[in-house]
Amino acid sequence: MKPHFLFPYWCRYLGWGLVIAHVPMSIIGRANGMINPLDNPPTQSLFTGEHLFFICTSLVMALGLFIVAFSREKIEDEQIWHVRLDSLRWAIYINYLVLIASLIFIFDTAHILELNLWVPLIFFIIRFRWVIYRLNRSLSREG
Amino acid sequence: MKNNIRVERAIKNITQGELAEQVGVSRQTINTIESNKYVPSTVLALKIARVFGKPLEEVFMLEEGD
């Protein structure tokens, strides 16, 4: 089976690097008085300080998670594809559950958008890794 | 669907890892197929049967309720 539209295996480390890198950028930015545009009504102009701060934090993290989620495994076979699709389905279910619940109970649309940047990807990664961990564990138990 | 990959492996004297390598999947996949936790695609089932030099029906069988 030829996996299409997946990043190479090494991109997973790049993705985690971006996720980790967004933490100091976020801390430094906030220490310097930057405000995430999602916390505040954004200004209309592009590439202002706050706009760049948003790109360097929230978008870098979302991009990192995206790359981690869609990087190939060392051996990307049909079972991994099956687990991948199943995890994606669950991530969509959870995302819409969270989206509908937050639209009903929360009136803060900017934060709902921010939540939607992460929830499907984070849930997908957790579920996918968890199933692979269980497969590996059952393998080591049977020797 | 059940299978007798474990028996066929024992006859041919190959490990899960060796079978996995010959059909181009991970050892986890062979392990889950052997324990009937995962049903392989037709292509993979045919590849596995070819390694054992047997027709597909001798390696994979339908169960009641399939």
Backbone of each chain as ProteinMPNN parsed JSONL, in Angstrom:
{"seq_chain_A": "MKPHFLFPYWCRYLGWGLVIAHVPMSIIGRANGMINPLDNPPTQSLFTGEHLFFICTSLVMALGLFIVAFSREKIEDEQIWHVRLDSLRWAIYINYLVLIASLIFIFDTAHILELNLWVPLIFFIIRFRWVIYRLNRSLSREG", "coords_chain_A": {"N_chain_A": [[0.841, -1.204, 0.0], [0.587, 2.148, -0.918], [1.227, 5.006, 0.806], [-0.382, 8.067, 0.459], [-0.091, 11.636, 0.409], [1.108, 12.14, 2.942], [3.385, 13.4, 5.376], [6.991, 12.986, 5.426], [8.637, 10.596, 7.653], [10.528, 11.853, 9.383], [9.486, 14.368, 9.722], [7.84, 14.396, 11.875], [9.39, 14.994, 14.117], [10.092, 17.594, 13.538], [7.56, 18.728, 13.7], [6.91, 18.353, 16.462], [8.931, 19.961, 17.427], [8.094, 22.506, 16.567], [5.743, 22.72, 18.056], [6.787, 22.757, 20.652], [8.425, 24.985, 20.428], [6.648, 27.084, 20.298], [5.948, 27.657, 22.868], [8.031, 29.125, 24.433], [8.024, 31.37, 22.738], [5.47, 32.34, 23.03], [5.483, 32.963, 25.78], [7.515, 34.915, 25.916], [6.448, 36.836, 24.186], [4.049, 37.556, 25.495], [5.143, 38.542, 27.842], [6.234, 40.813, 26.851], [4.072, 42.348, 26.455], [2.393, 41.646, 24.364], [-0.713, 40.812, 22.856], [-2.834, 38.147, 22.222], [-4.591, 38.142, 19.2], [-6.977, 36.794, 19.274], [-7.82, 37.109, 21.813], [-8.578, 39.631, 21.908], [-10.312, 42.146, 20.031], [-9.192, 42.047, 16.727], [-6.82, 44.168, 15.006], [-7.213, 45.825, 11.853], [-5.095, 45.834, 10.104], [-2.443, 44.116, 8.372], [0.376, 42.148, 9.515], [1.037, 43.56, 11.844], [2.346, 44.027, 15.165], [0.802, 42.401, 16.895], [-0.469, 40.758, 15.122], [1.659, 39.347, 14.006], [2.501, 38.127, 16.312], [0.392, 36.404, 16.796], [0.686, 34.713, 14.573], [3.17, 33.581, 15.195], [2.656, 32.115, 17.459], [-0.075, 30.756, 18.063], [-0.615, 29.825, 15.418], [1.783, 28.576, 14.725], [1.845, 26.528, 16.572], [-0.488, 25.125, 15.839], [0.237, 24.386, 13.256], [2.457, 22.771, 13.859], [1.209, 20.665, 15.287], [-0.384, 19.7, 13.245], [1.521, 18.74, 11.435], [2.713, 16.747, 12.994], [0.529, 15.039, 13.316], [0.068, 14.156, 10.731], [2.346, 12.804, 9.8], [4.288, 10.192, 8.403], [4.359, 6.813, 9.678], [7.068, 4.632, 10.791], [6.812, 2.105, 9.556], [4.406, 2.174, 7.388], [1.693, 0.651, 7.102], [-1.276, -1.193, 6.013], [-2.808, -1.591, 8.303], [-2.079, 0.492, 9.978], [-3.091, 2.574, 8.468], [-5.768, 2.011, 8.756], [-6.115, 2.41, 11.527], [-5.459, 5.088, 11.567], [-7.51, 6.282, 10.033], [-9.702, 5.588, 11.591], [-9.126, 6.919, 13.975], [-9.234, 9.505, 13.058], [-11.906, 9.724, 12.441], [-13.042, 9.55, 15.022], [-11.91, 11.84, 16.079], [-13.21, 13.82, 14.632], [-15.847, 13.395, 15.464], [-15.609, 14.062, 18.224], [-14.738, 16.68, 17.981], [-16.968, 17.97, 16.812], [-18.833, 17.521, 18.782], [-17.751, 19.021, 20.905], [-17.759, 21.497, 19.634], [-20.514, 21.962, 19.141], [-21.502, 21.902, 21.767], [-20.052, 24.06, 22.843], [-20.994, 26.14, 21.272], [-23.596, 26.285, 22.113], [-23.401, 26.779, 24.887], [-21.395, 28.69, 25.334], [-20.59, 32.049, 24.64], [-18.489, 33.118, 23.307], [-17.086, 33.569, 20.555], [-14.532, 33.841, 19.398], [-12.788, 32.367, 21.014], [-13.885, 29.899, 20.669], [-13.197, 29.383, 18.065], [-10.406, 29.229, 18.355], [-10.231, 26.989, 19.97], [-11.136, 25.122, 18.189], [-9.012, 24.994, 16.466], [-7.247, 23.294, 17.68], [-8.486, 21.075, 18.99], [-9.425, 18.837, 17.225], [-6.964, 17.94, 16.155], [-5.324, 17.428, 18.414], [-6.84, 15.493, 19.749], [-6.913, 13.527, 17.79], [-4.146, 12.843, 17.611], [-3.642, 11.872, 20.22], [-5.407, 9.674, 20.366], [-4.569, 8.074, 18.201], [-1.854, 7.536, 18.84], [-2.244, 6.197, 21.208], [-3.601, 3.841, 20.432], [-1.602, 2.674, 18.863], [0.33, 2.334, 20.819], [-0.956, 0.426, 22.384], [-1.062, -1.703, 20.58], [1.669, -2.24, 20.3], [2.226, -2.98, 22.905], [0.724, -5.328, 23.224], [2.093, -6.866, 21.474], [4.652, -7.086, 22.649], [3.924, -8.449, 24.904], [3.191, -10.921, 23.945], [5.55, -11.714, 22.983]], "CA_chain_A": [[0.0, 0.0, 0.0], [1.384, 3.372, -1.005], [0.538, 6.099, 1.502], [-0.315, 9.344, -0.232], [-0.378, 12.858, 1.165], [1.612, 12.141, 4.311], [4.731, 13.955, 5.47], [7.969, 11.94, 5.754], [8.721, 10.217, 9.067], [11.311, 12.809, 10.181], [8.701, 15.593, 9.951], [7.214, 14.311, 13.203], [10.25, 15.708, 15.056], [9.925, 19.016, 13.186], [6.252, 19.118, 14.249], [7.032, 18.509, 17.921], [9.8, 21.131, 17.62], [7.259, 23.704, 16.42], [4.822, 22.781, 19.206], [7.568, 23.169, 21.83], [8.958, 26.341, 20.185], [5.619, 28.116, 20.46], [5.809, 27.979, 24.302], [8.832, 30.316, 24.794], [7.603, 32.54, 21.94], [4.254, 32.836, 23.663], [5.837, 33.57, 27.074], [8.267, 36.152, 25.648], [5.513, 37.803, 23.6], [3.13, 38.053, 26.526], [5.942, 39.352, 28.768], [6.446, 42.105, 26.194], [2.796, 43.06, 26.318], [1.625, 41.25, 23.181], [-1.995, 40.181, 23.161], [-3.317, 37.308, 21.131], [-5.763, 38.796, 18.588], [-8.209, 36.093, 19.616], [-8.25, 37.604, 23.129], [-8.895, 41.047, 21.743], [-10.704, 42.358, 18.636], [-7.953, 42.311, 15.985], [-6.733, 45.368, 14.168], [-7.491, 45.442, 10.469], [-3.912, 45.803, 9.247], [-1.636, 42.894, 8.407], [1.761, 42.192, 9.997], [1.289, 44.395, 13.013], [2.962, 43.217, 16.226], [-0.128, 41.388, 17.403], [-0.727, 39.808, 14.038], [2.843, 38.485, 13.947], [2.499, 37.326, 17.547], [-0.593, 35.34, 16.562], [1.277, 33.751, 13.637], [4.291, 32.9, 15.843], [2.234, 31.262, 18.586], [-1.199, 29.857, 17.782], [-0.508, 29.169, 14.116], [2.954, 27.683, 14.752], [1.448, 25.332, 17.307], [-1.449, 24.37, 15.018], [1.012, 23.794, 12.163], [3.24, 21.683, 14.458], [0.305, 19.536, 15.56], [-0.814, 19.178, 11.944], [2.627, 17.946, 10.868], [2.852, 15.538, 13.827], [-0.612, 14.15, 13.062], [0.083, 13.577, 9.386], [3.641, 12.272, 9.396], [4.257, 8.731, 8.24], [4.993, 5.94, 10.67], [8.238, 3.975, 10.198], [6.216, 1.169, 8.593], [3.043, 2.678, 7.212], [0.985, -0.405, 6.381], [-2.732, -0.992, 5.934], [-3.411, -1.508, 9.642], [-1.846, 1.871, 10.436], [-4.088, 3.371, 7.74], [-7.055, 1.729, 9.381], [-6.09, 3.113, 12.822], [-5.43, 6.519, 11.252], [-8.853, 6.703, 9.629], [-10.596, 5.426, 12.733], [-8.823, 8.006, 14.92], [-9.719, 10.734, 12.429], [-13.375, 9.709, 12.604], [-13.319, 9.891, 16.419], [-11.525, 13.245, 16.293], [-14.283, 14.64, 14.068], [-16.981, 13.268, 16.395], [-15.326, 14.838, 19.446], [-14.675, 18.088, 17.612], [-18.311, 18.502, 16.63], [-19.477, 17.503, 20.097], [-17.228, 20.189, 21.621], [-18.211, 22.686, 18.91], [-21.944, 22.18, 19.378], [-21.665, 22.248, 23.191], [-19.55, 25.415, 23.106], [-21.88, 27.119, 20.618], [-24.811, 26.416, 22.926], [-23.178, 27.278, 26.255], [-20.396, 29.767, 25.422], [-20.887, 33.075, 23.636], [-17.207, 33.721, 22.987], [-16.781, 32.859, 19.299], [-13.098, 33.848, 19.103], [-12.156, 31.239, 21.694], [-14.39, 28.662, 20.051], [-12.349, 29.208, 16.879], [-9.096, 28.791, 18.827], [-10.427, 25.62, 20.435], [-11.265, 24.28, 17.004], [-7.699, 24.83, 15.844], [-6.473, 22.262, 18.366], [-9.192, 19.874, 19.479], [-9.371, 17.641, 16.381], [-5.597, 17.445, 15.988], [-4.838, 16.853, 19.674], [-7.55, 14.244, 20.017], [-6.441, 12.544, 16.803], [-2.8, 12.383, 17.975], [-3.731, 11.055, 21.442], [-6.082, 8.398, 20.081], [-3.717, 7.332, 17.276], [-0.677, 7.041, 19.576], [-2.717, 5.264, 22.225], [-3.873, 2.553, 19.775], [-0.31, 2.1, 18.475], [0.967, 1.886, 22.065], [-1.613, -0.834, 22.776], [-0.613, -2.744, 19.636], [3.051, -2.586, 20.661], [2.214, -3.657, 24.207], [0.246, -6.697, 23.034], [3.173, -7.565, 20.767], [5.716, -7.439, 23.589], [3.396, -9.439, 25.859], [3.215, -12.243, 23.309], [6.934, -12.019, 22.637]], "C_chain_A": [[0.877, 1.255, 0.0], [0.651, 4.5, -0.279], [0.718, 7.42, 0.76], [-0.596, 10.479, 0.749], [-0.013, 12.753, 2.64], [3.017, 12.726, 4.288], [5.707, 12.818, 5.766], [8.062, 11.731, 7.272], [9.418, 11.291, 9.914], [10.528, 14.08, 10.495], [8.015, 15.587, 11.314], [8.044, 15.1, 14.233], [10.175, 17.221, 14.818], [8.627, 19.539, 13.807], [6.31, 19.329, 15.749], [7.894, 19.72, 18.257], [8.991, 22.421, 17.556], [6.316, 23.865, 17.61], [5.567, 23.292, 20.436], [8.028, 24.628, 21.667], [7.91, 27.416, 20.44], [5.497, 28.552, 21.929], [6.687, 29.184, 24.688], [8.419, 31.562, 24.013], [6.381, 33.197, 22.568], [4.576, 33.573, 24.962], [6.535, 34.914, 26.857], [7.326, 37.238, 25.117], [4.602, 38.414, 24.647], [3.868, 38.932, 27.543], [6.19, 40.742, 28.19], [5.14, 42.82, 25.858], [1.997, 42.723, 25.075], [0.329, 40.573, 23.616], [-2.413, 39.357, 21.952], [-4.558, 37.969, 20.52], [-7.068, 38.101, 18.941], [-8.72, 36.516, 21.0], [-8.816, 39.017, 23.023], [-9.383, 41.255, 20.308], [-9.488, 42.76, 17.805], [-8.001, 43.63, 15.227], [-6.866, 44.916, 12.724], [-6.227, 45.264, 9.632], [-3.118, 44.516, 9.447], [-0.254, 43.194, 8.986], [2.036, 43.282, 11.021], [1.909, 43.472, 14.057], [2.054, 42.085, 16.672], [-0.43, 40.324, 16.352], [0.436, 38.823, 13.923], [2.902, 37.57, 15.166], [1.543, 36.146, 17.399], [-0.005, 34.265, 15.643], [2.356, 32.926, 14.348], [3.842, 31.969, 16.971], [1.138, 30.281, 18.156], [-1.022, 29.115, 16.466], [0.678, 28.214, 14.061], [2.583, 26.389, 15.474], [0.479, 24.482, 16.478], [-0.72, 23.68, 13.862], [1.825, 22.601, 12.667], [2.379, 20.453, 14.7], [-0.139, 18.871, 14.257], [0.269, 18.271, 11.342], [2.816, 16.649, 11.659], [1.757, 14.534, 13.453], [-0.482, 13.454, 11.714], [1.482, 13.255, 8.884], [3.521, 10.757, 9.3], [4.813, 8.031, 9.464], [6.197, 5.289, 9.979], [7.792, 2.956, 9.152], [4.75, 1.552, 8.482], [2.271, 1.626, 6.413], [-0.524, -0.199, 6.488], [-3.382, -0.916, 7.308], [-3.246, -0.107, 10.227], [-2.844, 2.822, 9.752], [-5.456, 3.231, 8.387], [-7.168, 2.496, 10.707], [-6.167, 4.614, 12.595], [-6.836, 7.026, 10.914], [-9.835, 6.635, 10.789], [-10.394, 6.559, 13.747], [-9.343, 9.337, 14.382], [-11.233, 10.849, 12.598], [-13.744, 10.119, 14.029], [-13.003, 11.352, 16.712], [-12.619, 14.177, 15.766], [-15.522, 14.591, 14.97], [-16.789, 14.177, 17.598], [-15.344, 16.331, 19.132], [-16.079, 18.682, 17.49], [-19.112, 18.517, 17.924], [-19.071, 18.746, 20.893], [-17.751, 21.474, 20.971], [-19.677, 22.99, 19.218], [-22.183, 22.606, 20.825], [-21.199, 23.669, 23.442], [-20.414, 26.48, 22.425], [-23.159, 27.337, 21.431], [-24.522, 27.162, 24.221], [-22.205, 28.448, 26.365], [-20.671, 30.781, 24.312], [-19.622, 33.803, 23.178], [-16.674, 33.049, 21.717], [-15.287, 32.813, 18.982], [-12.408, 32.659, 19.762], [-12.661, 29.902, 21.174], [-13.553, 28.352, 18.814], [-10.989, 28.655, 17.296], [-9.154, 27.334, 19.288], [-10.471, 24.661, 19.248], [-9.969, 24.099, 16.237], [-7.01, 23.588, 16.407], [-7.213, 20.962, 18.614], [-9.095, 18.678, 18.518], [-7.968, 17.059, 16.277], [-5.091, 16.772, 17.255], [-5.542, 15.527, 19.947], [-7.102, 13.152, 19.051], [-5.094, 11.966, 17.235], [-2.872, 11.462, 19.194], [-4.317, 9.684, 21.116], [-5.203, 7.504, 19.212], [-2.533, 6.711, 18.011], [-1.086, 5.994, 20.593], [-2.97, 3.883, 21.606], [-2.553, 1.893, 19.378], [0.434, 1.585, 19.704], [0.371, 0.546, 22.501], [-1.207, -1.981, 21.869], [0.796, -3.21, 19.999], [3.098, -3.37, 21.957], [1.762, -5.102, 24.047], [1.307, -7.529, 22.327], [4.26, -7.992, 21.737], [5.242, -8.464, 24.613], [3.465, -10.856, 25.269], [4.606, -12.654, 22.903], [7.091, -12.064, 21.147]], "O_chain_A": [[1.787, 1.395, 0.817], [-0.43, 4.907, -0.703], [1.841, 7.834, 0.473], [-1.25, 10.294, 1.776], [-0.756, 13.232, 3.496], [3.751, 12.57, 3.312], [5.3, 11.787, 6.302], [7.628, 12.57, 8.06], [8.971, 11.607, 11.016], [10.869, 14.796, 11.437], [7.653, 16.639, 11.842], [7.494, 15.779, 15.099], [10.192, 18.017, 15.757], [8.588, 20.637, 14.364], [5.832, 20.34, 16.262], [7.64, 20.422, 19.235], [9.171, 23.319, 18.378], [6.106, 24.969, 18.112], [5.065, 24.141, 21.172], [8.025, 25.403, 22.623], [8.26, 28.551, 20.767], [5.018, 29.647, 22.222], [6.167, 30.168, 25.213], [8.455, 32.673, 24.543], [6.267, 34.421, 22.631], [4.038, 34.647, 25.231], [6.214, 35.911, 27.503], [7.392, 38.395, 25.532], [4.404, 39.628, 24.687], [3.326, 39.918, 28.043], [6.337, 41.718, 28.925], [5.116, 43.772, 25.077], [1.033, 43.417, 24.75], [0.289, 39.856, 24.616], [-2.35, 39.817, 20.812], [-5.484, 38.322, 21.25], [-8.135, 38.716, 18.918], [-9.89, 36.314, 21.326], [-9.453, 39.518, 23.95], [-8.884, 40.566, 19.419], [-8.813, 43.73, 18.149], [-9.066, 44.13, 14.862], [-6.651, 43.744, 12.415], [-6.263, 44.628, 8.579], [-3.116, 43.917, 10.522], [0.221, 44.329, 8.953], [3.125, 43.855, 11.062], [1.984, 42.262, 13.847], [2.493, 40.943, 16.809], [-0.619, 39.149, 16.666], [0.229, 37.619, 13.764], [3.294, 36.407, 15.075], [1.846, 35.03, 17.823], [-0.166, 33.069, 15.887], [2.452, 31.717, 14.136], [4.615, 31.106, 17.387], [1.413, 29.106, 17.915], [-1.252, 27.908, 16.399], [0.598, 27.161, 13.428], [2.955, 25.296, 15.046], [0.613, 23.26, 16.425], [-1.019, 22.533, 13.528], [1.888, 21.56, 12.014], [2.769, 19.336, 14.361], [-0.254, 17.648, 14.174], [-0.018, 17.195, 10.817], [3.049, 15.588, 11.08], [2.018, 13.341, 13.295], [-0.875, 12.296, 11.567], [1.777, 13.41, 7.699], [2.748, 10.131, 10.026], [5.634, 8.586, 10.194], [6.345, 5.37, 8.76], [8.299, 2.928, 8.031], [3.956, 1.282, 9.383], [2.204, 1.703, 5.187], [-0.991, 0.827, 6.984], [-4.403, -0.248, 7.469], [-4.146, 0.416, 10.883], [-3.367, 3.746, 10.374], [-6.195, 4.203, 8.543], [-8.18, 3.144, 10.977], [-6.848, 5.329, 13.33], [-7.289, 8.047, 11.43], [-10.689, 7.507, 10.95], [-11.356, 7.089, 14.304], [-9.827, 10.182, 15.136], [-11.766, 11.927, 12.861], [-14.645, 10.933, 14.23], [-13.704, 12.018, 17.473], [-12.916, 15.201, 16.38], [-16.166, 15.613, 15.209], [-17.672, 14.957, 17.953], [-15.88, 17.138, 19.891], [-16.346, 19.768, 18.004], [-19.951, 19.39, 18.146], [-19.912, 19.431, 21.475], [-18.136, 22.417, 21.662], [-20.036, 24.129, 19.517], [-22.948, 23.531, 21.095], [-21.856, 24.416, 24.167], [-20.552, 27.59, 22.938], [-23.728, 28.429, 21.436], [-25.271, 28.054, 24.619], [-22.187, 29.133, 27.387], [-20.954, 30.402, 23.176], [-19.675, 34.946, 22.724], [-15.91, 32.087, 21.788], [-14.817, 31.856, 18.366], [-11.551, 32.017, 19.156], [-11.954, 28.895, 21.23], [-13.239, 27.193, 18.547], [-10.475, 27.726, 16.674], [-8.241, 26.551, 19.026], [-9.929, 23.557, 19.291], [-9.834, 23.163, 15.449], [-6.273, 22.907, 15.692], [-6.649, 19.878, 18.468], [-8.714, 17.592, 18.955], [-7.791, 15.841, 16.307], [-4.505, 15.69, 17.202], [-4.902, 14.55, 20.333], [-6.933, 11.997, 19.441], [-4.909, 10.748, 17.232], [-2.246, 10.402, 19.212], [-3.787, 8.658, 21.541], [-5.105, 6.302, 19.462], [-2.234, 5.529, 17.842], [-0.367, 5.02, 20.818], [-2.596, 2.867, 22.192], [-2.398, 0.682, 19.538], [1.085, 0.542, 19.654], [1.093, -0.354, 22.93], [-1.028, -3.108, 22.331], [1.085, -4.407, 20.009], [3.892, -4.299, 22.108], [2.338, -6.004, 24.655], [1.414, -8.736, 22.545], [4.745, -9.122, 21.671], [6.035, -9.25, 25.13], [3.748, -11.833, 25.962], [4.835, -13.802, 22.522], [8.19, -12.308, 20.65]]}, "seq_chain_B": "MKNNIRVERAIKNITQGELAEQVGVSRQTINTIESNKYVPSTVLALKIARVFGKPLEEVFMLEEGD", "coords_chain_B": {"N_chain_B": [[-13.698, -13.701, 10.463], [-11.451, -16.371, 10.459], [-8.073, -17.649, 10.807], [-5.235, -19.69, 9.907], [-2.586, -18.856, 10.253], [-0.619, -18.993, 12.202], [-0.163, -21.738, 12.472], [0.674, -22.354, 9.891], [2.969, -20.854, 9.802], [4.511, -22.179, 11.662], [4.85, -24.614, 10.353], [6.334, -23.814, 8.149], [8.38, -22.774, 9.487], [8.971, -20.009, 10.154], [9.319, -16.741, 11.603], [7.075, -14.258, 13.071], [8.088, -11.767, 12.432], [9.694, -12.303, 10.192], [7.778, -13.134, 8.336], [6.285, -10.797, 8.207], [8.147, -9.094, 7.035], [8.417, -10.262, 4.544], [5.93, -9.833, 3.364], [5.694, -7.16, 3.491], [4.663, -5.606, 5.663], [4.125, -4.387, 9.096], [5.334, -6.029, 12.119], [3.446, -5.935, 14.091], [1.062, -5.901, 12.663], [0.912, -8.481, 11.523], [0.762, -9.892, 13.893], [-1.7, -8.994, 14.989], [-3.434, -9.92, 13.046], [-3.087, -12.678, 13.267], [-4.137, -13.069, 15.824], [-6.762, -12.676, 15.313], [-7.712, -10.061, 15.521], [-7.626, -8.197, 13.625], [-8.771, -7.826, 10.334], [-7.321, -8.632, 7.35], [-6.68, -6.845, 4.217], [-7.78, -7.873, 0.914], [-5.598, -7.965, -0.806], [-3.382, -8.138, 0.945], [-4.008, -10.546, 2.232], [-3.826, -12.33, 0.097], [-1.116, -12.08, -0.47], [0.013, -13.151, 1.858], [-0.915, -15.787, 1.731], [0.44, -16.564, -0.529], [3.093, -16.57, 0.324], [3.063, -18.833, 1.918], [2.577, -20.666, 0.001], [0.052, -21.685, -0.542], [-3.47, -22.101, -1.398], [-5.757, -19.339, -0.938], [-8.028, -20.001, 0.609], [-7.148, -21.983, 2.262], [-5.677, -20.794, 4.15], [-7.1, -18.634, 5.174], [-10.309, -18.581, 6.619], [-13.885, -18.347, 6.472], [-16.055, -17.542, 9.195], [-18.818, -18.709, 11.255], [-21.486, -16.495, 10.997], [-20.13, -14.553, 9.627]], "CA_chain_B": [[-12.817, -14.548, 9.655], [-10.32, -16.911, 11.21], [-6.949, -18.027, 9.94], [-4.237, -20.547, 10.57], [-1.233, -18.341, 9.948], [0.308, -19.476, 13.232], [0.181, -23.125, 12.119], [1.455, -22.32, 8.639], [4.31, -20.326, 10.141], [5.24, -23.244, 12.355], [5.235, -25.605, 9.33], [7.395, -23.202, 7.326], [9.43, -22.379, 10.436], [9.357, -18.591, 10.062], [8.786, -15.919, 12.7], [6.15, -13.182, 12.662], [8.901, -10.697, 11.845], [10.112, -12.696, 8.844], [6.588, -13.093, 7.483], [5.961, -9.373, 8.026], [9.1, -8.524, 6.082], [8.159, -10.802, 3.192], [4.712, -9.265, 2.765], [5.82, -5.691, 3.518], [3.9, -4.919, 6.714], [4.827, -4.42, 10.373], [5.105, -7.253, 12.894], [2.177, -5.743, 14.809], [-0.052, -6.255, 11.776], [0.841, -9.961, 11.47], [0.331, -10.334, 15.218], [-3.14, -8.758, 15.183], [-4.17, -10.813, 12.128], [-3.033, -14.016, 13.89], [-5.055, -13.14, 16.972], [-8.117, -12.358, 14.809], [-8.157, -8.717, 15.916], [-7.634, -7.365, 12.422], [-9.031, -8.563, 9.095], [-6.477, -7.985, 6.324], [-7.284, -6.587, 2.899], [-7.638, -9.015, -0.005], [-4.223, -7.958, -1.338], [-2.473, -8.66, 1.967], [-4.336, -11.961, 2.449], [-3.259, -13.078, -1.039], [0.348, -12.084, -0.316], [0.344, -14.082, 2.938], [-1.142, -17.146, 1.213], [1.506, -16.861, -1.501], [4.305, -16.907, 1.074], [2.937, -20.22, 2.371], [2.39, -21.507, -1.177], [-1.236, -22.371, -0.424], [-4.605, -21.268, -1.808], [-6.25, -18.425, 0.101], [-9.026, -20.642, 1.494], [-6.502, -22.87, 3.234], [-5.059, -19.955, 5.188], [-8.174, -17.82, 5.773], [-11.634, -19.211, 6.492], [-15.022, -17.608, 7.021], [-16.636, -18.122, 10.41], [-20.272, -18.532, 11.391], [-21.83, -15.096, 11.277], [-19.442, -13.631, 8.697]], "C_chain_B": [[-11.678, -15.077, 10.529], [-9.206, -17.323, 10.25], [-6.039, -18.997, 10.67], [-2.811, -20.149, 10.19], [-0.212, -18.905, 10.94], [0.799, -20.894, 12.886], [1.072, -23.145, 10.877], [2.872, -21.8, 8.884], [5.16, -21.399, 10.779], [5.725, -24.288, 11.343], [6.431, -25.082, 8.523], [8.595, -22.747, 8.166], [9.92, -20.938, 10.206], [8.688, -17.815, 11.201], [7.786, -14.898, 12.146], [6.915, -12.086, 11.917], [9.302, -11.025, 10.419], [8.935, -12.66, 7.867], [6.225, -11.639, 7.158], [6.857, -8.746, 6.96], [8.793, -8.989, 4.655], [6.916, -10.202, 2.539], [4.67, -7.74, 2.865], [4.899, -4.978, 4.494], [4.695, -4.986, 8.02], [4.509, -5.736, 11.104], [3.797, -7.163, 13.679], [1.0, -6.214, 13.964], [-0.208, -7.775, 11.692], [0.296, -10.481, 12.798], [-1.172, -10.159, 15.411], [-3.981, -9.618, 14.225], [-4.231, -12.216, 12.745], [-4.014, -14.133, 15.042], [-6.483, -12.714, 16.615], [-8.64, -10.997, 15.27], [-8.249, -7.799, 14.7], [-7.846, -8.245, 11.193], [-8.24, -7.901, 7.97], [-7.249, -7.72, 5.035], [-7.06, -7.813, 2.022], [-6.194, -9.113, -0.511], [-3.267, -8.579, -0.326], [-2.727, -10.15, 2.217], [-3.729, -12.815, 1.332], [-1.733, -13.169, -0.926], [0.769, -13.107, 0.736], [0.188, -15.525, 2.438], [-0.026, -17.534, 0.24], [2.816, -17.235, -0.816], [4.26, -18.373, 1.512], [2.736, -21.193, 1.204], [1.088, -22.285, -1.134], [-2.344, -21.497, -0.987], [-5.151, -20.468, -0.631], [-7.153, -19.124, 1.115], [-8.395, -21.578, 2.508], [-5.86, -22.081, 4.378], [-6.125, -19.133, 5.924], [-9.517, -18.509, 5.554], [-12.7, -18.3, 7.084], [-15.537, -18.331, 8.257], [-18.148, -18.018, 10.341], [-20.545, -17.058, 11.698], [-21.117, -14.099, 10.394], [-20.339, -13.342, 7.505]], "O_chain_B": [[-11.028, -14.317, 11.246], [-9.391, -17.339, 9.033], [-6.073, -19.105, 11.896], [-1.967, -20.983, 9.859], [0.91, -19.248, 10.567], [1.985, -21.206, 12.989], [2.079, -23.85, 10.822], [3.834, -22.246, 8.26], [6.351, -21.529, 10.498], [6.845, -24.788, 11.441], [7.393, -25.803, 8.256], [9.653, -22.393, 7.648], [11.119, -20.688, 10.081], [7.624, -18.198, 11.69], [7.67, -14.703, 10.936], [6.448, -11.553, 10.91], [9.265, -10.165, 9.538], [9.071, -12.217, 6.726], [5.906, -11.294, 6.021], [6.403, -7.984, 6.107], [8.895, -8.224, 3.697], [6.848, -10.076, 1.317], [3.731, -7.105, 2.385], [4.407, -3.886, 4.209], [5.785, -5.555, 8.067], [3.564, -6.448, 10.764], [3.125, -8.169, 13.906], [0.065, -6.838, 14.467], [-1.32, -8.295, 11.78], [-0.528, -11.396, 12.826], [-1.845, -11.052, 15.927], [-5.104, -9.998, 14.555], [-5.28, -12.859, 12.749], [-4.65, -15.172, 15.221], [-7.3, -12.431, 17.492], [-9.848, -10.796, 15.397], [-8.884, -6.746, 14.756], [-7.189, -9.273, 11.03], [-8.465, -6.729, 7.668], [-8.315, -8.286, 4.795], [-6.252, -8.682, 2.347], [-5.641, -10.206, -0.629], [-2.448, -9.431, -0.672], [-1.786, -10.924, 2.391], [-3.186, -13.889, 1.589], [-1.136, -14.198, -1.244], [1.742, -13.838, 0.55], [1.044, -16.373, 2.688], [0.396, -18.689, 0.194], [3.557, -18.093, -1.294], [5.274, -19.07, 1.485], [2.728, -22.408, 1.403], [1.016, -23.411, -1.627], [-2.19, -20.277, -1.052], [-5.02, -20.871, 0.525], [-7.062, -18.879, 2.318], [-9.025, -21.932, 3.505], [-5.544, -22.634, 5.431], [-6.058, -18.961, 7.141], [-9.824, -18.962, 4.452], [-12.462, -17.582, 8.055], [-15.467, -19.556, 8.358], [-18.696, -17.328, 9.481], [-19.9, -16.463, 12.561], [-21.457, -12.916, 10.402], [-19.952, -12.592, 6.608]]}, "name": "protein", "num_of_chains": 2, "seq": "MKPHFLFPYWCRYLGWGLVIAHVPMSIIGRANGMINPLDNPPTQSLFTGEHLFFICTSLVMALGLFIVAFSREKIEDEQIWHVRLDSLRWAIYINYLVLIASLIFIFDTAHILELNLWVPLIFFIIRFRWVIYRLNRSLSREGMKNNIRVERAIKNITQGELAEQVGVSRQTINTIESNKYVPSTVLALKIARVFGKPLEEVFMLEEGD"}
